[in-house]
Amino acid sequence: MKQFLFILLLAVISVVSVAQPCEQRHKVKRGETLYSISKEYGLKPEDLVKVNPSIEKKMKVRLGQKITIPCPPKVLAPVVFKRDTMPIIEKVTVNPSDATTHTGSVTPKAATSIKLKTASGNSLEYPSIYGQYASGGFKLKKNRGAANFIDDYTSGNPYLAFYNDAETGSIVRVVNPMNKKTTYVKVVGKLPISDTSREIIIKLSNKAANDLGAVDNKFLVEVFGYQQ
């Protein structure tokens, strides 16, 4: 009951407040214009013209003139009742075969699919395979030293090498610093001790050595290979 009477009292006070006139008189001061006066009271110039016929024609006010200021228009904000809204989180299912989870993040599988070893026996693919190693996070190691030929090595793949500073099965880049010729070979094993004792750093198949322009049994090369 007390709550009802309190609400009723507030309603009566609101009605009385609205009923009271809000119009007032304004005396034009130096420098004031119709536009500046309207802005001062939150009105438009047209609002002043409607209640002041004397300024209707020239749309001007003069110093000392008393003009009527109408009640400002009431803008009632609509009351909007909103339901409680929570962001909808779409449930996403990640296929473990498509991604690898690491410290709470999802890493595309493609980013970790680069491997040093390759089963490819197609030497035409070796330059592109070697070019992918840089984006796989592997360490590049460069060697400079002597190379010689693989003795009596028969295989369907003419671009092979014995080399210690790269993983077996990976591709290495070999450069002849004298003529800048380059070839790519697949590491198929480690150097024999007999060659390392003679300061040989790599043994190349005949085709690879010939592509480098080798004329002697022992020739200078630079080898670029990647490691884990």
Disulfide bonds with the S-S distance in Angstrom:
Cys22-Cys71 1.56
